[in-house]
Structures are given as structure tokens and as C-alpha cells.
Amino acid sequence: MNNTPRVRRDCEDDSQQMKTFKATTIPNVILILMTMMTFVGAGAFTVDDTTGKSTHSPDPRSLRMPVVKEVPDNCLPPNQRRDHCVFILEDSYQVNGGTLLASNKSDSRTVDFEIGVLLASNKRPVDVGVWVSGTSTWEFNIPGNMSVVVQFTVPTFVKNGGRDVSNGKMIDFPMSLETWVTVPYFGMVQAKGQGDGYAYVHTDKSKNGTHQLTANIQADNTNGPLSSSIGVLVKNVYNQDEGAWEFTTVISLSFDVSIDHLQISYTDTIPLFYIPIPFGFPHPSE
């Protein structure tokens, strides 16, 4: 009984310290988050292009066909690793369009996407092939000690010959996305997403169309006051009307912090690249 007043005073002191912490810390964090809404995220993307080589075999598949074009120049393995590489390959039987994406962390992993437009003896597109493989990890450091880590994984999948779909042939392939968003004082939210990409070749000779590989995946989750929605889009497209391959990769970042009745959001779309390359397919014979 003699200790009761002291215990009460200790509890009152602890309660007052907690109120002081919330009164001083939470507004500062809210101010940081609100300030972040004015930042352009493209500036937060940095790539270390001086470390590592591709972890693929010394004789990567991409070099088993003649290279028509690669951007940047000499970016295919075993040359110096870049943050990305897009390329066109061609032989007598097919034309391939590919994208290689490297991690911007210190590891040397890459994820590769390659669509093959399979040609008949008369050079008409008749079927689809696909070669995908690898893992790439990107880390985005956002002012205020916030960070987003994105890990994109595609199990090795190789196939020639697709199923019949409208005006063409198609192959699906599996992929996964795992993300981590960390906000000081509010913790971390981890999200996982599963999905299918596809490769499609337009085979209807009566009209023009597009040949394309598309990988579009998103991971969403909520953990306490934090929620996140992160997406990755990769497209290798040949537009017959434009006579060009078009290569695109975009990462979208979105996360929210909900505090009582206040919600603060951070959203950014980061276009890693858009690269068009003029290219003419072999002229079909009748």
C-alpha cells in the first residue's frame, strides 16, 4: 500500500512521456510524408552499372542468333552489364525481340524476356516462341529514410508453339512479384503477387496487327497503418503499322499511411525506359 502513490506517479510519468513522444514525433513524420508528395520519383532511381556481369551461362541464348540491334550498344552478355538491354535477333526461321533488366542493387542478377516470331518458309509469321528467366531487384530510396524494394522473378520458361487465339498464337508464362515498403516509425509492409505474362504473334495475313510480349504484375498488402500497391510492366511490342519494335518498362509505386482519421499517400510512376527501334520483317513470298 505504501508504494501505490509512487506507482501512480510512475504511470503518470510514462503516460506523459508517451504523449510527448506522439506530440513531437508523429507531426514531424506526417510533415515528412506530406513533403514527399511533391517529389518526382524518377530522381530517386539510381543504378550501379559498374558492378557484376550477367549470371547466365557463358553461352547465353541471346547470342545464338545473329544480333540485328542492341540498345545500348554492346549491352548483351558477356559485355559490360548495364541497367537494361533491349535487342532484336534474326535468323532464317524467326525474329526475336528481347528485354534484359538488371538489378540496381549490388548483386548481378537479371530478368530476361524474349519473344520469338516464328516464320514459315515463305517468311510469314506462323507461330510464337518465348524465353523468359531470372530475378531482378530494385531499391528506391525516398527522402525521409523511406524505402521501397521490388523483386521481380520469372522462372525459366522456354517454349516454341502457342495455342490458337483470335488472329494469332499465344503462350502464357508464370511470374511473381515481392515488395517491401519501409516507413520510419510506422514499420514495414511486405506484399506478394502472382500472375501470368504472355507472348502473342499475329498470324492473320489479311490485316496488320502486333506481335507482343507483355508482363504486367502487381503486389498489394496492408500491415497496420501501412498499405502498399506496387506494380511492374514490361512490354516488347512489334507494331506492323509503324514498322518498329517498341520496348517499355515501367514501375509504379504507391503506399499509404493511415493515422486515426488522417491518410497520407505517396504515388509515383517510374518509366525505366521506352525505346523504339525501326525494323522491317522479311517480305513474305506467295
C-alpha positions as CSV (number, residue, x, y, z in Angstrom):
1,M,0.0,0.0,0.0
2,N,2.9,2.3,0.7
3,N,4.1,2.0,-2.9
4,T,0.8,2.9,-4.5
5,P,1.4,6.7,-4.8
6,R,4.9,6.1,-6.4
7,V,3.4,3.6,-8.9
8,R,0.7,6.0,-9.8
9,R,3.3,8.8,-10.3
10,D,5.5,6.4,-12.5
11,C,2.4,5.6,-14.6
12,E,1.6,9.3,-14.9
13,D,5.2,10.0,-16.0
14,D,5.2,7.2,-18.6
15,S,1.8,8.4,-19.9
16,Q,3.2,12.0,-20.1
17,Q,6.3,10.7,-21.9
18,M,4.2,8.8,-24.5
19,K,2.1,11.9,-25.1
20,T,5.2,14.0,-25.5
21,F,6.6,11.4,-28.0
22,K,3.5,11.4,-30.0
23,A,3.1,15.2,-29.9
24,T,6.7,15.7,-31.1
25,T,7.4,12.7,-33.4
26,I,4.1,12.0,-35.2
27,P,3.7,15.6,-36.6
28,N,7.3,15.5,-37.8
29,V,6.8,12.2,-39.6
30,I,3.5,13.5,-41.1
31,L,5.3,16.6,-42.3
32,I,8.0,14.5,-43.9
33,L,5.4,12.3,-45.7
34,M,3.4,15.3,-46.9
35,T,6.6,16.9,-48.2
36,M,7.3,13.7,-50.1
37,M,4.2,14.1,-52.1
38,T,5.9,16.9,-54.1
39,F,8.9,14.8,-55.1
40,V,9.3,13.4,-58.6
41,G,10.3,9.7,-58.0
42,A,12.3,9.3,-61.2
43,G,15.1,11.2,-59.5
44,A,15.1,8.5,-56.8
45,F,16.0,5.8,-59.2
46,T,19.8,5.1,-59.3
47,V,21.6,2.3,-61.0
48,D,25.0,0.9,-60.2
49,D,26.2,-0.1,-63.7
50,T,29.8,-0.7,-62.7
51,T,29.4,-4.0,-60.8
52,G,28.7,-7.5,-61.9
53,K,28.0,-9.4,-65.1
54,S,25.1,-11.5,-66.1
55,T,24.8,-14.7,-64.1
56,H,23.7,-16.6,-67.2
57,S,25.8,-19.3,-68.8
58,P,28.9,-18.2,-70.8
59,D,27.0,-19.0,-73.9
60,P,23.7,-17.1,-73.3
61,R,20.8,-18.0,-75.6
62,S,20.6,-14.4,-76.8
63,L,23.9,-14.8,-78.7
64,R,23.0,-18.0,-80.5
65,M,21.1,-15.9,-83.2
66,P,22.6,-13.0,-85.1
67,V,22.1,-9.7,-83.4
68,V,20.4,-7.1,-85.5
69,K,20.4,-4.3,-82.9
70,E,21.0,-3.8,-79.2
71,V,20.4,-0.7,-77.2
72,P,22.7,0.5,-75.6
73,D,25.4,-0.7,-77.9
74,N,27.2,-3.9,-76.8
75,C,24.9,-4.4,-73.9
76,L,24.3,-8.2,-74.3
77,P,26.3,-10.6,-72.2
78,P,29.2,-11.2,-71.9
79,N,29.8,-7.5,-72.3
80,Q,29.7,-4.9,-69.5
81,R,26.4,-5.1,-67.6
82,R,24.0,-2.2,-68.0
83,D,20.8,-1.4,-66.1
84,H,18.9,-2.6,-69.1
85,C,19.4,-4.0,-72.6
86,V,16.9,-4.3,-75.4
87,F,17.7,-6.2,-78.6
88,I,16.5,-7.7,-81.9
89,L,17.7,-11.1,-83.2
90,E,17.1,-12.6,-86.6
91,D,17.8,-15.8,-88.5
92,S,16.2,-17.7,-91.3
93,Y,13.4,-19.1,-89.1
94,Q,12.5,-16.4,-86.6
95,V,12.8,-12.8,-85.4
96,N,13.1,-12.2,-81.7
97,G,12.6,-9.1,-79.6
98,G,14.0,-9.1,-76.1
99,T,14.5,-7.1,-72.9
100,L,17.1,-7.7,-70.2
101,L,16.6,-5.9,-66.8
102,A,19.4,-5.7,-64.3
103,S,19.1,-5.1,-60.5
104,N,20.0,-1.7,-59.3
105,K,21.3,-3.3,-56.1
106,S,24.8,-4.7,-55.7
107,D,24.0,-8.2,-57.0
108,S,24.4,-9.2,-60.6
109,R,21.0,-10.8,-61.2
110,T,18.9,-10.1,-64.3
111,V,15.5,-11.0,-65.5
112,D,15.1,-11.6,-69.3
113,F,12.0,-11.5,-71.6
114,E,12.3,-12.7,-75.2
115,I,9.5,-13.2,-77.7
116,G,10.1,-15.2,-80.9
117,V,8.1,-14.6,-84.1
118,L,8.4,-17.9,-85.8
119,L,8.4,-17.7,-89.6
120,A,7.2,-20.2,-92.3
121,S,9.3,-21.0,-95.3
122,N,7.6,-18.1,-97.2
123,K,8.6,-15.8,-94.3
124,R,5.1,-15.3,-93.0
125,P,4.6,-15.2,-89.2
126,V,3.0,-18.6,-88.2
127,D,3.6,-19.2,-84.5
128,V,5.1,-17.8,-81.3
129,G,8.1,-18.7,-79.1
130,V,9.1,-17.4,-75.7
131,W,12.2,-17.5,-73.5
132,V,11.9,-15.9,-70.0
133,S,14.1,-16.3,-66.9
134,G,15.6,-14.7,-63.9
135,T,15.2,-12.3,-61.0
136,S,15.8,-8.6,-60.7
137,T,15.7,-6.4,-57.6
138,W,15.3,-2.7,-57.5
139,E,15.6,-0.5,-54.4
140,F,14.2,3.0,-54.4
141,N,15.4,5.3,-51.6
142,I,12.9,8.1,-50.8
143,P,13.8,11.2,-48.8
144,G,12.8,10.8,-45.1
145,N,14.6,7.4,-44.8
146,M,11.7,5.7,-46.5
147,S,12.5,2.9,-49.0
148,V,10.8,0.5,-51.5
149,V,12.3,-2.8,-52.6
150,V,10.9,-4.5,-55.6
151,Q,11.8,-8.1,-56.5
152,F,10.6,-9.4,-59.9
153,T,11.0,-13.2,-60.6
154,V,10.3,-15.2,-63.6
155,P,11.0,-19.0,-63.5
156,T,13.0,-20.2,-66.5
157,F,10.4,-21.0,-69.2
158,V,11.2,-21.9,-72.8
159,K,8.6,-22.9,-75.4
160,N,8.0,-22.8,-79.2
161,G,4.4,-23.1,-80.4
162,G,1.4,-21.5,-78.9
163,R,-2.3,-22.1,-78.6
164,D,-4.8,-20.7,-81.1
165,V,-6.4,-17.3,-80.2
166,S,-8.1,-14.6,-82.2
167,N,-5.9,-13.8,-85.2
168,G,-2.8,-15.4,-83.8
169,K,-0.9,-17.7,-81.4
170,M,-0.3,-17.2,-77.7
171,I,1.9,-18.6,-74.9
172,D,1.4,-17.8,-71.1
173,F,4.2,-17.9,-68.6
174,P,4.3,-17.6,-64.8
175,M,5.9,-14.8,-62.8
176,S,5.9,-13.3,-59.3
177,L,6.5,-10.0,-57.5
178,E,7.6,-9.4,-53.9
179,T,7.8,-5.9,-52.4
180,W,8.9,-4.3,-49.1
181,V,7.9,-0.7,-48.2
182,T,9.5,0.7,-45.0
183,V,8.4,4.0,-43.4
184,P,10.2,5.2,-40.2
185,Y,8.1,4.9,-37.0
186,F,5.4,3.0,-38.8
187,G,7.2,-0.2,-39.8
188,M,7.2,-2.2,-43.0
189,V,4.6,-3.8,-45.2
190,Q,5.5,-6.8,-47.4
191,A,3.4,-7.8,-50.3
192,K,3.5,-10.7,-52.8
193,G,1.8,-11.1,-56.1
194,Q,1.5,-14.0,-58.6
195,G,0.5,-13.7,-62.2
196,D,0.9,-14.7,-65.8
197,G,2.6,-12.9,-68.7
198,Y,2.0,-13.7,-72.3
199,A,3.6,-13.7,-75.7
200,Y,1.4,-13.3,-78.8
201,V,2.2,-13.4,-82.5
202,H,-0.3,-12.0,-85.0
203,T,-0.7,-14.6,-87.9
204,D,-3.7,-13.2,-89.8
205,K,-2.2,-12.3,-93.2
206,S,-5.4,-10.4,-94.2
207,K,-4.6,-7.5,-91.9
208,N,-1.8,-5.9,-89.9
209,G,-1.5,-6.4,-86.1
210,T,1.1,-6.5,-83.3
211,H,3.4,-9.1,-82.0
212,Q,4.0,-8.6,-78.3
213,L,5.2,-9.9,-75.0
214,T,3.6,-8.4,-72.0
215,A,4.4,-8.9,-68.3
216,N,2.1,-6.9,-66.1
217,I,2.0,-7.8,-62.4
218,Q,1.1,-6.1,-59.1
219,A,1.5,-6.8,-55.4
220,D,-0.8,-5.3,-52.7
221,N,-0.9,-5.7,-48.9
222,T,-1.7,-3.9,-45.6
223,N,0.2,-4.1,-42.3
224,G,-1.2,-1.9,-39.5
225,P,-1.2,1.7,-40.6
226,L,0.8,0.9,-43.8
227,S,-0.6,-0.3,-47.1
228,S,1.2,-0.7,-50.4
229,S,0.4,-1.3,-54.1
230,I,3.5,-1.8,-56.3
231,G,3.4,-2.8,-60.0
232,V,5.8,-3.7,-62.8
233,L,5.0,-3.6,-66.5
234,V,7.3,-4.9,-69.3
235,K,6.3,-4.8,-73.0
236,N,8.2,-5.9,-76.1
237,V,5.9,-5.0,-79.0
238,Y,6.3,-5.1,-82.7
239,N,3.9,-2.7,-84.4
240,Q,3.4,-3.7,-88.1
241,D,1.8,-0.4,-89.0
242,E,4.8,1.6,-87.5
243,G,7.4,-0.9,-88.7
244,A,9.2,-0.8,-85.4
245,W,9.8,-2.7,-82.2
246,E,8.8,-0.7,-79.1
247,F,10.3,-1.7,-75.7
248,T,8.8,-0.3,-72.5
249,T,9.4,-1.0,-68.8
250,V,7.5,1.0,-66.0
251,I,7.5,0.6,-62.2
252,S,4.6,2.1,-60.3
253,L,5.0,2.9,-56.5
254,S,2.0,3.6,-54.2
255,F,1.8,3.4,-50.5
256,D,-0.4,4.9,-47.7
257,V,0.0,5.7,-44.1
258,S,-3.3,5.9,-42.1
259,I,-3.2,7.6,-38.7
260,D,-6.6,8.0,-36.9
261,H,-8.7,9.9,-39.4
262,L,-5.7,11.1,-41.5
263,Q,-4.4,9.3,-44.6
264,I,-1.3,10.3,-46.4
265,S,-0.4,8.8,-49.8
266,Y,2.8,8.5,-51.9
267,T,2.4,7.7,-55.5
268,D,4.9,7.7,-58.3
269,T,5.3,6.2,-61.8
270,I,8.8,5.5,-62.8
271,P,9.4,4.9,-66.6
272,L,12.7,3.0,-66.7
273,F,12.7,3.3,-70.5
274,Y,10.8,3.5,-73.7
275,I,13.0,2.5,-76.7
276,P,11.6,2.3,-80.3
277,I,13.7,0.6,-82.9
278,P,12.7,0.6,-86.6
279,F,12.8,-2.8,-88.1
280,G,11.4,-4.5,-91.2
281,F,10.4,-8.1,-91.2
282,P,11.3,-10.2,-94.2
283,H,8.9,-9.6,-97.1
284,P,6.6,-12.7,-97.4
285,S,6.6,-14.6,-100.7
286,E,3.3,-16.0,-102.0
